């Protein structure tokens, strides 16, 4: 199972009424919540988009999205499977409480697409000048910062939007860290190179989390018979840039031969970040399942803070809030899991050789089906409201309104 369908998308082909343009099919989206949902991302497969475009989409065709007021919406088309043709259209729209909006799709030549402000970014580069992309690099088998920091900028790939950034340690630790941002500009291209120290507050922000040997900000592990095995050590592991654009960016972290007890697993950890979100989204596919495995992710637990739990829009939500930033500032951390995939919550040991100091959350694993979750970060220096726990909890619960699985749109 997948992220619940939190925004009802109704496909309606109306021959004579569509966003004020006779003969052009209309696409309707309804916000089912009695609250506004700003920056809702709507993701549609190409086959669905074709139903709402009068011209057949053959060759290098892109799509402009126009709302019922004639406004062009920020959008992009993405080649998810890497075959050279785009598979999905994604666009952003702001919705009022229970509001229904109509949209028109226009097939255009890619050269005629409007330019949208870049609000997401991927960076994976070599540490040494000229800081070339490291997309073809294999994950290191070491487990220490000095080794990896001499090879890769930020110690591995990073992803960001206009509110927050994250990075992955591209070695056997496979932890995930957070960049708190005080600017909406894309900053990962300059983080940690040419003398920049992201452990010290800069004019754009800083690395604001201490990860250690925890799972940090949503890294993953596999559990069998109560034991937890970090996903990091592997026979071979790599990186794939799926897409990068103004609305969203997606990467795949790939693993072959991950040792779990006397077994080995192959898996893909897909991470996506959308403009305007305080969170990234994750999907994990695991091959070679025998039926007794579960996926663990989690929130670093180094400051003796309470872990709270709530339910929101079909998601089980966990969070912690307090002085857990790198310099002791207030930072709220949260995980949202589809309730029908959630298994249980437990705490990792405080010390040991494996995963430690983590609020662990368990997610169901099924053959061929992605285990899903989202990781949320609310930093007081990015938004002063996050200094208050009640505000953080409200924002964390509202994040569930924006999460959905676009696969249900397939006819």
N, C-alpha and C positions, 0 to 999 in steps of 0.2 A: 504494500500500500504506500501511499504517497502523501504529499502535503494536501490537506483538504482544500476543497474549492471554496475559498472564502469570498470571492467576488463572483456572483452568478453571471456568466456570460451566455447570452441567448443569441443564437445565430438565426437571423430573420432576413430572408430575401424578400423585399417588398418592391414589386416591379415599378411602381410609380411614385415612391416616396423614399428618399434617402438623403438626409442632410441637406435638403433643399435642392438636390440635383435629380430631376426626373430621369428614370430609367437606370439609375445607379443603385445597386443593392445597398442596404443599410446594415450596419453591424451595431448591435446594441449591447451595452454593458450596464448592469444594475448593481449598485452598492447595496447589499442586504443589511447593512448595519445602520443603526439609528445614530451614527456619529460620522463626521467627515473622515475620509480616507485620502490624504494627500499623497501624491506621487505613487499611485497604484500602477504597477507594471502589468501589462496585459501581454501574454505570450501566445502566439498562434502558429500552428504548423502551416507550411506553405500550401498544402492542399485545401485548408480551410480558407486562407486568404484568397485563393483563386476563385472561390465561390462568390466573392464580393468585389471582384475586379472584372469589368466588362471585357477587356482584351485578354487574350491568352498570354500567360507569362512564359515566353520562350526566349532563351538566350539571356544576355546580361541585363536583366530587368530588376529594378529596385522598386520600392513602394513608399509613397508619401501618404501619411495618415492625416486626415483633416476632420476636425470635430464639427458638430452641428452649427457652431458659430462661425465656421470658416477659418478657424485657427489651425495652423500646422503644428502637429504634436511631435515632440522629440521622439525619434524612433531609430531602429536599425534592423537590418536583416543579417542573420548569422548562419554560417555553414557549420553546423554542429558535428556532422559525421566526417567532415574533411574530404568530401568527394568533389569539391570545387563549385557546388551549387548551394545557394542558401536554403536552409531547412525551416527556419523560424523567423517570424516577424515579432519584434517586441517594441511596445511604445508605452509612454507614461502619460497619465492623466490624473487630475485632481477631482475627487468626487465629494459632493455634499452628502448629508445624511439621506439614505434611501434614494439617492439620485440615480436616474437612468440617463445615459448619454448615448447619442448616435454618432457613428464615425463612418467616413468614406475612405476607401483605399484607392489610390491612383497609381497605376503602373507607369514608371518613368525610366528613362535612361539613367544609369548611375551618375553620369556627369551632370544631370539636372537635379540631383538631390540637394536639398538645403544643407548648410553646415550647421550642426548643433554644437553647443558648448560641450567640451569633453568633461564628463563628470565621473568617469571610472578609468582605471589605469592598471596595467600589469607591468612589473619590472623584474627581470631576472637577468643579471649581467655579471660579467667578470669584474673582480676588484681592481685589477690593474688597468691603466689607460691603454687603449681608448674605451674601456668599459663595454666591450662587445657583448651582444646577447649570448646567454648560456643555455638556450633552449635545448640543445642537444646533449647537455651534460648528464652524466649518470650520478645518482645520489652517492655521496661519500659514505664509507663504512666506519668512519671515525665517530667519536662522541664528544669532541671538545671544541670549544669556540675558537681557540687560536688557530687550529688547523683549517677550519672552514672559513673563518673570517679573512684569511690570507688569500683565499681563492675566489669567493663570491661576494659581491656587494650585498650588504644586509644579511650575510650568511645563507642566502637562498632567495627564492622567489617571494615577491610581495604583491599585494593587491590592495587597492584603495578606491574610495569614492570621495565625494565632496565633504564627508563628515568624519571618516575614520579610515585607518589603514591597518593591514595585518602583514605578517611575514612568517615564512616557514623555514625552520632550520633544515637545510638540505643535506642532512647526514643521518646517522642511525638514531639520533634523538627524535627527529621528526616532530619537534614541538611547534606550537603556533604562538606567536607573540603579537602585541598590539602596538600600533603607532597612534597616539592621541594627536589630533589635529586641531589647530587654532585658525586654520585657513581653509577655504573651499577650493583652493588651487591644488593641482596634482603635484605632489612633492617627492614621490618615491624615486624619481629619476636622479635626484641629487642626494638622497639620504645615505650617509656613511661613506662617501667618497670625497676626494679633494679636500681633506681636512675636516669634513663635517662629522660631528660626534652626536649621534642620535640618542645617547644616554644623558645628554645635557639639553635643557630646554632651549630650543631655537625659536626663531620668529614664526615658524610653521607648526611647532609642537615638538614631540619627542616620543621615544620608546617609553611607554608608561606602565609596563607590566614586568614583574619578576617571575620567571617561568620555572627555573631550576629543573628538577626531574619530574615535575608534574606534567599533566597534559596541557597546561597553559590555557589558551583560548580556543578550546575545542579540537585539539588533536585526538587521535583515535587509537584504540586498542581492541583486541579480540579476547573474549572471555570464554573459558571452558572449565566446567566443574569448579567454579569459584575462583579460579586463577585468572589473572589479567596479564596479557602479553602485549607489550607495546608494538604497534605497527611502525616500523622504522628499519630495523635490521632486515635485510632481504638479499636474495641472490643477485637481483638486479632491480633497480628502481630509477624512474625518470620523470620527465616533465613534458606536458604538451600544452601549448597555448591554443585554446579552442576558439576564443573570440575576444576582441577588445574594441570597445566603442563608447559612444557618449552616454548610452543608457545602461549597459551592463558589460562586464568582462567575466570570462570563464577560463579556468585552467583545470587540467587533470594532473594529479599526482598518481603515478602508476607504480605498482609493486608486483614483482614476481618472486615466488619462493619465500614468502614471509614465514619464518619459523614460529610455530605455536605448539609448544610441547613436542610431541613426536610427529606432528603434522606440518604441512606447508600449504600456504594459500596464495593465490593471486588476487589482486584487487585494484580497483580504481576509486580514487577519492576525488570527486569533482567539486570544485569550489567556485561559486559565483557571487559577484557583488553587483548590486544595482544602485543607481544614482539615488541619493536622498535617504538611504537606509542607514540605521545605526548598527547593522548586522550584516554578516555574510551568510549565504545558504550553502548547505553541503548535501551531497548524495554519495553514498558508498555502495559499490557493488563488490561482492566477494564470491569468487569461484571456489569450487571444490568443497562446498559445505556438506557436512555430514548430519546436520540437524540439531546438534547440541550447542552450537555456537551463539554468542550474542555479541553485538558491537557495543563498545564503551566509548563515550566521549566525556568531556567534563569541564569543570571550572577549577582553576587553581585555588588551593585552600592553604594559604600561608599566614593568615592574619587572625585566626580564631573568630571569624565572622559567622553569623547565622546563615544557613541556607534556607531560603523560603521557597514555597511551592504554591502554585495557583493553577487554575484552568482558564483558558481563553480561546474561544472560537475553534474548538476542536484540538487544541494543543495543550500539552502539559508543560508548564513553564517553571523553570528554576532560576533563582538569582541570589546574588550576594551583593551587599552594598556597604561601603565604609572606606576607611583610610588604607586602601590596598594599592594605590598608585606607586610608581617607582620612587617618587620623592615623598610619599606619605599623603598625597592628595586623595580626594574622594573619587572613587571609581566604582561604577556598578557593572557587574558582569552577569550575563544570563544565557540560558539555553532554552530553546523552544523545540519540542519534539511532538510530532503527530501522536495524539493520545492512543490511537489504535496500534502504534508501533512501540510505544513506551512499555518497558518491562519492569524496571525497578531502579531505585537509587541507593547508593552505598558510598562509603568513604574509603579512599585508599589509605594504606599505612602512612605513618608520619616519617618513617625511615625505611631503608632497604635498598636493594639493587634494582628493583623494577619501578613501576609507576608509583609515585608517592605524592602525598599532600594534594589530593584532588578530590573534589566532589564528583564522584562517578555517576553517570546516568547511562542506563542500559537500553539499547534499542534492538528490536527484533531483526534478525537476519533471515532472509528467505532467498532461495535460488532465483536468479534472474530479476529480482526486485530490489530497487535501491532503498537502503535505510537512509532516512532523511532527518535533518535537524538544521537549526539556525543558531548562530552565536552572536550575542548582542553585547555591545560595549557602550557605556554612558559615562563620559569623563567630564568632571566639573569645569575644566578649563575650556572645553569645547562648547558646553552649554551649562551655564551656572545653575540651571534647574536641577541638574543631576546631583548637586550637592545635597538635595533633599531626597530621602528614601521614598517618600510617597510619590514624588514625581517620577523617579526611576521606575518604580513598580508600575505606574500607570503607562509609561512609555513602552515598557517591556511587554505588558499585556496587549497594548494596541498594536505592537509589531505583528502579532498573530493575524490581524485583519489583512495584512498585505501579503501573507504567505499563501501560495497555492501551487498546485501541480498542473501545468498546462496540458499534460497528456490527456486529460479527460475531454479536451475539446475535439479530439480526433473523432470524425464521424463513424 
